[in-house]
Amino acid sequence: MNKKILITGGAGFIGSHVVREFINKYPNYYIYNLDALTYAGNLENLKDVENADNYTFLKADINDIAVINDIFQKYQFDSIIHLAAESHVD
């Protein structure tokens, strides 16, 4: 079965490792990486998998409910791994 997996925060340090693991370990799954690309996210972390057939990058902010609703309606994900976060000390 070709499952659709959404990984939020997939351009961050931990998220990029999870995205890469799923792309390589589950070639029959479609991996969607949703990231706002703020200071914590960097697509350079995923250069080695950016052209994988089972990978799609979605630039969006999880706080934008209208955009998130549109994405969820369009892709109908089977599972979500939520890793999006920003942690810093001011």
TIPA-272013 format. One record per atom (N, C-alpha, C, O): residue in one letter; x, y, z; atom name; residue number from 1; chain. Coordinates in steps of 0.2 Angstrom, whole numbers, plus 2048, in hexadecimal, padded with zeros to 3 digits. Layout:
   aa   east   north    up   at     i   ch
    A      X       Y     Z   CA   NUM    A
...
This chain:
   aa   east   north    up   at     i   ch
    M    804     7FA   800    N     1    A
    M    800     800   800   CA     1    A
    M    804     806   800    C     1    A
    M    809     807   804    O     1    A
    N    803     80B   7FC    N     2    A
    N    807     811   7FB   CA     2    A
    N    804     816   800    C     2    A
    N    7FF     81A   7FF    O     2    A
    K    807     817   806    N     3    A
    K    804     81C   80B   CA     3    A
    K    807     822   80A    C     3    A
    K    80D     823   807    O     3    A
    K    803     828   80C    N     4    A
    K    806     82E   80C   CA     4    A
    K    807     831   813    C     4    A
    K    803     831   817    O     4    A
    I    80E     832   814    N     5    A
    I    810     834   81B   CA     5    A
    I    812     83C   81A    C     5    A
    I    816     83E   816    O     5    A
    L    80F     840   81F    N     6    A
    L    811     847   820   CA     6    A
    L    816     847   825    C     6    A
    L    814     845   82B    O     6    A
    I    81B     84A   824    N     7    A
    I    820     84C   82A   CA     7    A
    I    821     853   82A    C     7    A
    I    823     856   825    O     7    A
    T    81F     856   830    N     8    A
    T    820     85D   831   CA     8    A
    T    827     85F   833    C     8    A
    T    829     85B   837    O     8    A
    G    829     864   832    N     9    A
    G    830     866   834   CA     9    A
    G    836     862   831    C     9    A
    G    83B     861   834    O     9    A
    G    834     85F   82B    N    10    A
    G    839     85B   828   CA    10    A
    G    83F     85E   825    C    10    A
    G    844     85A   823    O    10    A
    A    840     864   826    N    11    A
    A    846     867   823   CA    11    A
    A    84B     869   829    C    11    A
    A    850     86B   828    O    11    A
    G    849     867   82F    N    12    A
    G    84D     869   835   CA    12    A
    G    852     863   836    C    12    A
    G    852     85E   833    O    12    A
    F    856     863   83C    N    13    A
    F    85B     85E   83D   CA    13    A
    F    858     857   83E    C    13    A
    F    85A     853   83A    O    13    A
    I    853     857   843    N    14    A
    I    850     850   844   CA    14    A
    I    84C     84E   83E    C    14    A
    I    84C     849   83C    O    14    A
    G    847     853   83C    N    15    A
    G    843     851   837   CA    15    A
    G    846     84F   830    C    15    A
    G    843     84A   82D    O    15    A
    S    84B     852   82E    N    16    A
    S    84F     850   828   CA    16    A
    S    851     849   829    C    16    A
    S    851     845   824    O    16    A
    H    853     847   82E    N    17    A
    H    855     840   82F   CA    17    A
    H    84F     83B   82F    C    17    A
    H    850     835   82C    O    17    A
    V    84A     83D   832    N    18    A
    V    844     839   831   CA    18    A
    V    841     838   82A    C    18    A
    V    840     833   828    O    18    A
    V    841     83E   826    N    19    A
    V    83F     83E   81F   CA    19    A
    V    844     839   81B    C    19    A
    V    841     835   818    O    19    A
    R    84A     83A   81C    N    20    A
    R    84F     836   818   CA    20    A
    R    84E     82E   81A    C    20    A
    R    84E     82A   815    O    20    A
    E    84D     82D   820    N    21    A
    E    84C     826   822   CA    21    A
    E    845     823   81F    C    21    A
    E    845     81D   81C    O    21    A
    F    840     827   81F    N    22    A
    F    83A     824   81C   CA    22    A
    F    83A     824   814    C    22    A
    F    838     81F   811    O    22    A
    I    83D     829   811    N    23    A
    I    83E     828   80A   CA    23    A
    I    842     822   808    C    23    A
    I    840     81F   803    O    23    A
    N    847     821   80B    N    24    A
    N    84C     81B   80A   CA    24    A
    N    849     814   80C    C    24    A
    N    84A     80F   809    O    24    A
    K    846     814   812    N    25    A
    K    844     80E   815   CA    25    A
    K    83D     80C   812    C    25    A
    K    83B     806   812    O    25    A
    Y    839     810   810    N    26    A
    Y    832     80F   80E   CA    26    A
    Y    831     812   807    C    26    A
    Y    82D     817   806    O    26    A
    P    834     80F   801    N    27    A
    P    834     812   7FB   CA    27    A
    P    82C     812   7F8    C    27    A
    P    82B     815   7F3    O    27    A
    N    828     80E   7FB    N    28    A
    N    821     80E   7F8   CA    28    A
    N    81D     813   7FC    C    28    A
    N    817     813   7FA    O    28    A
    Y    81F     816   801    N    29    A
    Y    81C     81C   804   CA    29    A
    Y    81D     822   801    C    29    A
    Y    823     823   7FE    O    29    A
    Y    818     827   801    N    30    A
    Y    819     82E   7FE   CA    30    A
    Y    81B     832   804    C    30    A
    Y    817     832   809    O    30    A
    I    820     835   804    N    31    A
    I    822     839   80A   CA    31    A
    I    822     841   808    C    31    A
    I    824     843   803    O    31    A
    Y    81E     844   80C    N    32    A
    Y    81C     84B   80B   CA    32    A
    Y    820     84F   811    C    32    A
    Y    81E     84E   817    O    32    A
    N    824     853   810    N    33    A
    N    828     857   815   CA    33    A
    N    825     85E   815    C    33    A
    N    826     862   810    O    33    A
    L    822     860   81A    N    34    A
    L    81F     867   81B   CA    34    A
    L    823     86B   820    C    34    A
    L    824     869   826    O    34    A
    D    826     870   81D    N    35    A
    D    82A     874   822   CA    35    A
    D    82A     87C   81F    C    35    A
    D    829     87D   81A    O    35    A
    A    82A     880   824    N    36    A
    A    829     887   823   CA    36    A
    A    830     88A   821    C    36    A
    A    830     890   81F    O    36    A
    L    835     887   822    N    37    A
    L    83C     889   821   CA    37    A
    L    83E     88F   824    C    37    A
    L    841     894   821    O    37    A
    T    83D     88F   82B    N    38    A
    T    83F     895   82F   CA    38    A
    T    846     893   831    C    38    A
    T    84A     88F   82D    O    38    A
    Y    849     897   836    N    39    A
    Y    850     896   838   CA    39    A
    Y    852     88F   839    C    39    A
    Y    858     88D   838    O    39    A
    A    84D     88A   83B    N    40    A
    A    84F     883   83D   CA    40    A
    A    84F     87F   837    C    40    A
    A    851     879   838    O    40    A
    G    84C     880   831    N    41    A
    G    84B     87C   82C   CA    41    A
    G    850     87E   826    C    41    A
    G    851     884   825    O    41    A
    N    853     879   823    N    42    A
    N    857     87A   81D   CA    42    A
    N    857     874   818    C    42    A
    N    858     86E   81A    O    42    A
    L    855     876   812    N    43    A
    L    854     870   80D   CA    43    A
    L    85B     86D   80B    C    43    A
    L    85B     868   808    O    43    A
    E    860     871   80D    N    44    A
    E    867     86E   80C   CA    44    A
    E    868     867   80F    C    44    A
    E    86B     863   80D    O    44    A
    N    864     866   815    N    45    A
    N    864     860   819   CA    45    A
    N    861     85A   815    C    45    A
    N    863     854   816    O    45    A
    L    85E     85C   80F    N    46    A
    L    85A     856   80B   CA    46    A
    L    85D     856   804    C    46    A
    L    859     853   800    O    46    A
    K    862     859   802    N    47    A
    K    865     859   7FC   CA    47    A
    K    865     852   7F8    C    47    A
    K    864     851   7F3    O    47    A
    D    867     84D   7FD    N    48    A
    D    868     847   7FA   CA    48    A
    D    862     843   7F8    C    48    A
    D    862     83E   7F5    O    48    A
    V    85C     845   7FB    N    49    A
    V    856     842   7F9   CA    49    A
    V    850     846   7F6    C    49    A
    V    84B     844   7F4    O    49    A
    E    852     84D   7F4    N    50    A
    E    84D     851   7F1   CA    50    A
    E    84A     84F   7EB    C    50    A
    E    845     851   7E9    O    50    A
    N    84D     84B   7E7    N    51    A
    N    84A     849   7E1   CA    51    A
    N    848     842   7E1    C    51    A
    N    846     83F   7DC    O    51    A
    A    847     83F   7E7    N    52    A
    A    844     838   7E8   CA    52    A
    A    83D     838   7E5    C    52    A
    A    839     83D   7E6    O    52    A
    D    83B     833   7E2    N    53    A
    D    834     832   7DF   CA    53    A
    D    82F     832   7E4    C    53    A
    D    829     834   7E3    O    53    A
    N    830     830   7EA    N    54    A
    N    82B     830   7F0   CA    54    A
    N    82C     835   7F5    C    54    A
    N    82A     835   7FA    O    54    A
    Y    82E     83B   7F2    N    55    A
    Y    82F     841   7F7   CA    55    A
    Y    82C     847   7F4    C    55    A
    Y    82D     849   7EE    O    55    A
    T    829     84B   7F8    N    56    A
    T    826     852   7F6   CA    56    A
    T    827     856   7FC    C    56    A
    T    826     855   802    O    56    A
    F    82A     85C   7FA    N    57    A
    F    82B     862   7FF   CA    57    A
    F    825     867   7FF    C    57    A
    F    823     869   7F9    O    57    A
    L    822     868   804    N    58    A
    L    81D     86D   805   CA    58    A
    L    81F     873   809    C    58    A
    L    820     872   80F    O    58    A
    K    820     879   807    N    59    A
    K    822     87F   80B   CA    59    A
    K    81B     882   80E    C    59    A
    K    817     884   80A    O    59    A
    A    81B     881   814    N    60    A
    A    815     884   817   CA    60    A
    A    816     884   81F    C    60    A
    A    81A     881   822    O    60    A
    D    812     889   822    N    61    A
    D    813     88A   829   CA    61    A
    D    80D     886   82D    C    61    A
    D    807     887   82B    O    61    A
    I    80E     882   831    N    62    A
    I    809     87E   835   CA    62    A
    I    804     882   838    C    62    A
    I    7FE     880   83A    O    62    A
    N    806     889   839    N    63    A
    N    801     88E   83D   CA    63    A
    N    7FC     891   838    C    63    A
    N    7F7     894   83A    O    63    A
    D    7FD     890   831    N    64    A
    D    7F8     892   82C   CA    64    A
    D    7F3     88D   82B    C    64    A
    D    7F3     889   826    O    64    A
    I    7ED     88D   82F    N    65    A
    I    7E8     888   82F   CA    65    A
    I    7E5     887   828    C    65    A
    I    7E3     882   826    O    65    A
    A    7E4     88D   824    N    66    A
    A    7E1     88C   81D   CA    66    A
    A    7E5     888   819    C    66    A
    A    7E3     884   815    O    66    A
    V    7EC     88A   819    N    67    A
    V    7F1     886   814   CA    67    A
    V    7F1     87F   816    C    67    A
    V    7F1     87A   812    O    67    A
    I    7F1     87E   81D    N    68    A
    I    7F2     877   81F   CA    68    A
    I    7EB     873   81D    C    68    A
    I    7EC     86D   81B    O    68    A
    N    7E6     876   81E    N    69    A
    N    7DF     873   81C   CA    69    A
    N    7DF     871   815    C    69    A
    N    7DD     86B   813    O    69    A
    D    7E2     875   810    N    70    A
    D    7E2     874   809   CA    70    A
    D    7E7     86E   808    C    70    A
    D    7E6     86A   804    O    70    A
    I    7ED     86E   80B    N    71    A
    I    7F2     869   80A   CA    71    A
    I    7EF     862   80C    C    71    A
    I    7EF     85D   809    O    71    A
    F    7EB     862   812    N    72    A
    F    7E8     85C   815   CA    72    A
    F    7E3     859   810    C    72    A
    F    7E2     853   80F    O    72    A
    Q    7DF     85E   80D    N    73    A
    Q    7DA     85C   808   CA    73    A
    Q    7DD     859   802    C    73    A
    Q    7DA     854   7FF    O    73    A
    K    7E2     85C   800    N    74    A
    K    7E5     85A   7F9   CA    74    A
    K    7E9     853   7FA    C    74    A
    K    7E8     84F   7F5    O    74    A
    Y    7EC     852   7FF    N    75    A
    Y    7F0     84C   800   CA    75    A
    Y    7ED     846   803    C    75    A
    Y    7F0     841   802    O    75    A
    Q    7E9     847   808    N    76    A
    Q    7E5     842   80C   CA    76    A
    Q    7EB     83D   80F    C    76    A
    Q    7EB     837   80D    O    76    A
    F    7EF     840   813    N    77    A
    F    7F4     83C   816   CA    77    A
    F    7F1     836   81A    C    77    A
    F    7EC     836   81D    O    77    A
    D    7F5     831   81B    N    78    A
    D    7F4     82B   81F   CA    78    A
    D    7F6     82C   826    C    78    A
    D    7F4     829   82B    O    78    A
    S    7FC     82F   826    N    79    A
    S    7FF     830   82D   CA    79    A
    S    803     836   82D    C    79    A
    S    805     839   828    O    79    A
    I    804     839   833    N    80    A
    I    808     83F   834   CA    80    A
    I    80D     83E   83A    C    80    A
    I    80C     83B   83F    O    80    A
    I    813     840   838    N    81    A
    I    818     841   83D   CA    81    A
    I    81A     848   83E    C    81    A
    I    81C     84B   83A    O    81    A
    H    818     84B   844    N    82    A
    H    819     852   845   CA    82    A
    H    81F     853   849    C    82    A
    H    820     852   84F    O    82    A
    L    824     856   845    N    83    A
    L    82A     858   848   CA    83    A
    L    82C     860   848    C    83    A
    L    831     862   84A    O    83    A
    A    827     864   845    N    84    A
    A    828     86B   844   CA    84    A
    A    828     86E   84B    C    84    A
    A    824     86D   84F    O    84    A
    A    82D     872   84C    N    85    A
    A    82E     875   853   CA    85    A
    A    834     87B   852    C    85    A
    A    838     87A   84E    O    85    A
    E    833     880   856    N    86    A
    E    838     885   856   CA    86    A
    E    83A     886   85E    C    86    A
    E    836     887   862    O    86    A
    S    840     884   860    N    87    A
    S    842     885   867   CA    87    A
    S    848     88A   867    C    87    A
    S    84D     889   863    O    87    A
    H    847     88F   86B    N    88    A
    H    84D     894   86C   CA    88    A
    H    84C     897   872    C    88    A
    H    846     898   875    O    88    A
    V    851     89A   875    N    89    A
    V    851     89E   87B   CA    89    A
    V    852     8A5   879    C    89    A
    V    857     8A7   876    O    89    A
    D    84E     8AA   87B    N    90    A
    D    84F     8B1   879   CA    90    A
    D    852     8B4   87F    C    90    A
    D    853     8BA   87F    O    90    A
